[in-house]
Amino acid sequence: MNELAISLNVADRPYRLVVEKDREELFRKASRLIEQRVKDYSMNYAYKDKQDLLAMVALEYATNFLQNEEILKQQEGQWKAKLKEVDQVLAEYLSE
């Protein structure tokens, strides 16, 4: 197997995970990003506990994810339209 047991801290809690070796750094980077956003929110907003901060971070990242998905769908549509144009030009050229 190509798996590795790692320990990450998220909101001051340790979590043990088993991940693929080639994705270890991705998980570590994600953990650092979450920690930084939790810290940023804690300095700018009132909160009762870390759960409030984690909820805000989750909402931020989920919103960004959905926005990026929407952008990708729009770009995919644009690319498909462009490829149809190219296909049509090539078909016309080859039929001559």
N, C-alpha and C positions, 0 to 999 in steps of 0.2 A: 504494500500500500504506500501511497505517497501522501500520507497524512501526518499531521504534527499537532501535539497538544500544546496550547499556548494559554497564557493567563493575561487578561486585559482588565484594566480598571475603567469603569464607566460610572460617573457620578460618585466617586469614592467607594465603589464596590468592586471587588474582584470577581471576574467571571472566567471560568475555565472553558475553553472551546477546543474542539478538534477540527482543524481546517486543513485543506490541501496545502502542501508546502509552497506551491507557487502563488498562493493567495494570502500567505501570512502577512506580508507587508501591507497589503490592501486592508486587512482587518486592523492592523496596528495603526495605520494612517487614519482609518475611520474612527477608531477609538480616540485618537488625539484630537481629531476635528470635533467630536462630540464634547470632549472635555473642555476644549477651548470655547465652544459655543455656550456650554453650561456656565463657565466662568464669566463670559461676556454678559449673559442674561442676569447672573447673580449680581453683577456690579451695576446694572441699569434698571432692574425691576425689583419690586418688593415680592417676596415669596415666603411661603410657610415652610416648605421643605424641598428637597432635591427633586421630588416627584413633579412639582410645579415646573421646575426648570427643564426637566427631561421632556415634559409634555410640550413645552414651547419649542424645544429643539426638534422634537419629532414632527410637530406641526410645520416648522420651517422647512425641514428636509422633505417632508411629504409634498408640500406645496411646490417646492423647487422641482421635485421629481415629476409631478403632474404637468407643470409648466414646460419642462424639457420634453416630455412625451408629446405634448401638443405641438411644440415647435418641430419636432422630428416628423410628425404626421404631415404637417404643412410642407416641410421640405421634401418629404417623400412624394407628395402629390405634385410638387413643382418638378422634381426630377423625372417622374413618370411622364408628365406632359412634355418635357424637353426631349426625353428619349423617343416618344411617339413622333415628335417632329423630325428628329434625326432619322428614325426608321422610315418615315414617309419620304424624306428627301432621298435616302439611299435606294428605296424601292423604285422611285421615279427615275433615278439615275441608272439603275440596273435594267430597267425595262426599256430604255432607249436603245 
